[in-house]
Amino acid sequence: MKKPETISVEELERRRSRSGVVVVDLRSAGEYREMHIPGSIHVPYENLGQMSRYRDKSIILYCEHGITSMAAAVTLAERGYRVSSLKGGIQAYMAKREHTS
């Protein structure tokens, strides 16, 4: 099986406007409440089993730094999901946002 794709913040921005794309935050509920990518949904890493409702979607996962989301992407890809991981996680997203504002 090939390794799931890792995408940049710029690629995330391009893809998330498409229909059929779901952006998923894997962090804790408190972390999600504090800060998240607009339009993302919250499915904590320990609840990956709940992802079955998104099986027909293209899924972009993110966490704090991109390590947990890559592990989750591997697991979901092995189960047949179309999934990618945001390189650098929410930290990369926030850094890019601060740089462009």
N, C-alpha and C positions, 0 to 999 in steps of 0.2 A: 504494500500500500504506500502511495506517495504521501509525503508530509503535507499537512494543510498549508495553505497560503498565508503569508504574513503581509499585511497591507499597511501603507503609510496613512497618516492623517489626511493627506490630500486625496488619496484614493478612497478613504472612508467618506469624505465629503462628496465625491463624485457618485459613489454607489448608493448612499443612503437616500437619495432623492428618487431612486427607481422603485417602482412597485415590486412587491415580492421580496424586499430586503428587510430583514429584521436586525436591529442593533441591540445586543444583549449585554448588560452590565452584570458581571459575576460576583461583584464585591458584596459586603454585608449590607443589610438594610440601612444601617446608620450611615455608612459611607455613601450609599446611593442617595439618601435624603440630603446629605451635606452637599454633594456635587455629583452631577452625572451629565452625560452627553444628551442634549435636548433630543427628544423623540425616542430615546432608548427605553427598553423595558428592563425590569429587574428580575433576574432569575439567579439566586445565589449558587455558587459553584456546587455546593452540596445537594442542590436540587436539580442537577442536570437531567434527571429522569423526566422532568416536566417539559423538556424541550420537544417532546413528540408532537405537540400541537403545531410546531413550526417546521415539521419535516419537509414540507413542500416549498419552503422559503429558502432564500440565500441568507445565511446567518453570519453576522460579523460579531465576534465576541471581544470583550475587553475587560480588563481588571485594572489593578493599580499600575503595574509596570509591564505587563504583557507575558509574564511567565505562566501564571495560572490559566490565562485565556488560551495560551498555546497548548497546555496540557489538556484542557477541555476540548479544544479543537481536534486534537488527535483522537480523543475518545469518541467524539461525535462523528468524525470522518470514518472511523472504523465501523460505525453503525450505519454508514451510508448517507450522512447528511452532507449538504453543500455548505461548507463552513470555512471561515478565515478568522485570523486573529489580528487585532490592532497592535502593530509594533510600538512598544513603549507605553501601551495602555493609556489610562486617563491622564497620566503625567505628561505624555507626549502631546495629547490633545490640548491640555491646558497651556502648555508651553507654546504651542503653535498659535493658540488663540490670543495669548498675551503678546506674542510677537507681531501679530497682524492687526491688533487693535490700537 
